[in-house]
Amino acid sequence: MTEKVTLEGEAFAEGSVVTVVAREDDETFDVSPEEEQALIAAIAQAERGEVVSWEQLREQLRRFG
């Protein structure tokens, strides 16, 4: 599925690849270039199936929470 996203501000070159993260229509947030790269890397990990189960996460949270 291809969607068109219109952004305000600085223009991107035709064909640029961008990552859009949205929660609600009226919610926005800013990230640094480093944070953006970390988000992109995390999304790529998830897409490759490199994730932990809920049980593993819960156990880690218990140890450090």
Buried (B, 14 or more C-beta within 10 A) or exposed (E): EEEEEEEEEEEEEEEEEEEEEEEEEEEEEEEEEEEEEEEEEEEEEEEEEEEEEEEEEEEEEEEEE
